[in-house]
Amino acid sequence: MNETILLNNISLGDEYAFRVIFDKYRTRVYSYALKIIKSGEQAEEILHDVFLKLWQHENPAGIENLEAWLRVVVRNTTLKVLRRNRLEMKADDVLAYHWEESHNQTEDIIFLHDSAFILNQAIELLPPQQKQVYKLCRIEGLKYAQAAERLSLSPLTVKTHMQHALRFLRSYVTKHSDVVLFITLLQIFLKNR
């Protein structure tokens, strides 16, 4: 099959066509991301994000040069991850500078409790299929194939649901945990005055 037909089939939700494209380009996408990010784990996440963007693309059939499109998406996604890594390192530096060795264990427990509460809220907001997949894979510890068998879905569909769920959860927790993190940081800074 040529790529134009495969991309057209992907726009119709054809998982087989998606698998063919994924198998053809996965090594190149991973290698390109790894070359920039220098982390196998993050390169793997980028690989999945890139192909999720292809799967969710509003018109995959409209992509004229798939290899070039993938290259641009990999580059942009990787640069975004690098920026996030830099911000996290700066935040860690600020926290380390202001950290007291005798930190308050009660504050840590409250922060962890609030974070768990936020995550549970986010899980409850997931669409039913994504919630089922998330609970089976993350809470019960099933592999994608096992969850797929239990739900009578293909493993690729389970994987896609899991990626959607994780993306939503990451976004929700990030948006809502900033308040908890801000309050904790504020408390740390006020103690150091």
C-alpha angles and dihedrals in degrees: 000000000000121000095251091061092043092051090048089051091048089055086057091052097258106164093190091058089048091051091051092052091043093051092047097050106025095095093048093047092047093046093049092049091046091050090058103033100036092211122105093202094051092043088055091051090049090050090056093043092052094051091043087056089052092049091048094042110128092226115015089167088064093062104107100187110027096185092053091045091051091048092053093046092048091049094048094044092047093049089050090053091048090052090049090049090052092050091049090050091051091049090049090051092051092048092047091050093053098035118122116211090221094056119169111265091200091061090051091051091049091048092050091046092050091048091051090048091052091049092050090050089052093049090054090054093056118109110262096256093048091046091053093048092046093050093047095047103034105027101031093032098230121160117243091255092052093048090046091054093048092048095039091239133124117264089241090056090050090049091049092049089049092051091049091048094048092047091051093045092048091050094045095047091046092051095045101035092056088078092052091045091047092053092048092048090047090053091050093049093046091052091053093057 
